Amino acid sequence: MAKGTYPGRRTRKQWLALSIAERCLLAARAQSDLLGLWPSCSKKPCRRRRACAGDERCRLRTRAADFAHPDFGQPGFKSSFRYPDHLRVPSAILDQLPFLREPSAPRDLVKFCAEEAGAEAAAALRRIFGLEKRRRPNKRRVM
């Protein structure tokens, strides 16, 4: 397995050695990256890394607007935030990932995501797991 395929650029062995709290933090950062929240983040480390460097609250930032709603806490209150349709399956995978004792390989998770939600969702999850093929610059010799 390639190095750095689980969130936080961890191998499977390193991922399983982490505590549940650390895995949850890395999964929350991966979900923030999935939603693309880092460009609008107020934290400089996030913008520098072009990825989430924050905590669990960064992922909840999209839902924060509902906390100021006057009906918040009432029995009939419904949150207005919804994941985009193509990101629902990848976010569910990332929600469950910290709690799995024997997680599947990231390539298998991406394949499952492609079957369930389509190519666009699989591409988003592939980017999170670092499975995208990097383009090499074309170095042509000029004679």
C-alpha positions in Angstrom: 0.0 0.0 0.0 1.3 3.5 -0.8 2.4 5.7 2.0 0.0 8.3 3.2 -3.3 7.0 1.9 -5.4 7.5 5.1 -6.3 11.0 6.3 -3.3 12.9 7.7 -1.0 11.1 5.2 -0.9 8.0 7.4 -0.3 4.4 6.5 -2.8 1.8 7.7 -0.5 0.7 10.5 -0.1 4.4 11.7 -3.8 5.0 11.3 -4.7 2.1 13.6 -2.1 3.1 16.2 -3.9 6.5 16.7 -6.5 7.0 19.4 -10.1 7.4 18.4 -10.0 11.1 19.2 -7.0 11.7 16.9 -8.7 9.7 14.1 -11.9 11.8 14.6 -9.8 15.0 14.3 -8.1 13.8 11.1 -11.5 12.7 9.7 -13.0 16.1 10.5 -10.2 17.9 8.7 -10.7 15.6 5.7 -14.4 16.5 5.7 -13.5 20.2 5.8 -11.3 19.6 2.8 -14.1 17.7 1.1 -16.3 20.7 1.4 -13.5 23.1 0.4 -13.7 25.3 3.5 -10.1 26.2 3.7 -10.1 29.2 1.3 -12.6 31.1 3.5 -11.0 30.1 6.8 -9.9 32.8 9.1 -6.9 30.7 10.2 -3.6 31.4 8.4 -2.3 27.8 8.7 -5.3 26.5 6.8 -4.8 29.0 3.9 -1.0 28.3 3.8 -1.4 24.5 3.6 -4.4 24.8 1.3 -6.1 22.3 3.6 -7.8 22.3 7.0 -5.4 22.6 9.9 -8.1 23.3 12.5 -10.2 21.2 14.8 -13.7 19.7 14.9 -15.3 23.2 14.9 -14.1 23.9 11.4 -16.3 21.2 10.0 -19.3 22.6 11.8 -18.8 26.1 10.5 -21.2 25.5 7.6 -23.9 24.7 10.1 -23.1 27.7 12.4 -25.6 30.0 10.6 -28.4 27.9 11.9 -27.4 28.4 15.5 -28.5 32.0 15.3 -31.9 31.1 13.9 -34.7 32.1 16.3 -36.3 28.6 16.2 -33.0 26.9 17.2 -33.7 24.4 20.0 -37.4 24.2 19.3 -39.0 20.8 18.5 -39.9 21.8 14.9 -36.4 23.2 14.0 -34.8 21.8 10.9 -31.3 22.7 9.9 -31.0 24.3 6.5 -27.5 22.9 5.8 -27.4 19.9 3.5 -24.3 18.3 1.9 -24.3 18.6 -1.9 -25.8 15.4 -3.4 -22.5 14.2 -4.8 -20.7 14.5 -1.4 -23.1 12.6 0.8 -21.6 9.2 0.3 -18.0 10.4 0.7 -18.9 12.3 3.9 -20.6 9.2 5.3 -17.5 7.2 4.6 -15.3 9.8 6.4 -17.8 9.8 9.3 -17.4 6.1 9.9 -13.7 5.8 9.1 -12.4 6.6 12.7 -14.5 4.0 14.3 -13.7 1.0 12.1 -11.4 -1.6 13.6 -10.3 -3.0 10.3 -10.9 -0.2 7.7 -10.9 -1.1 4.1 -8.1 0.1 1.9 -8.6 3.6 0.6 -8.7 2.3 -3.0 -11.6 0.0 -2.1 -13.5 2.8 -0.4 -13.1 5.0 -3.5 -14.3 2.1 -5.7 -17.3 1.6 -3.5 -18.0 5.3 -3.6 -17.9 5.3 -7.4 -20.4 2.5 -7.5 -22.8 4.1 -5.1 -22.6 7.8 -5.8 -20.8 8.2 -9.2 -17.5 9.4 -10.6 -17.7 12.9 -9.2 -18.0 11.7 -5.6 -15.2 9.2 -6.1 -12.9 11.9 -7.5 -13.6 14.1 -4.4 -12.8 11.1 -2.1 -9.7 10.2 -4.2 -8.4 13.8 -3.6 -8.9 13.4 0.2 -7.0 10.1 0.4 -4.2 11.4 -1.8 -4.8 8.8 -4.5 -4.8 11.3 -7.4 -2.1 10.8 -10.0 0.3 13.6 -10.0 1.1 15.1 -13.3 4.7 15.3 -14.1 6.0 18.3 -15.9 6.7 17.6 -19.5 10.4 18.1 -19.8 11.2 18.0 -23.5 14.7 18.5 -24.7 15.2 21.4 -26.9 18.0 20.9 -29.4 
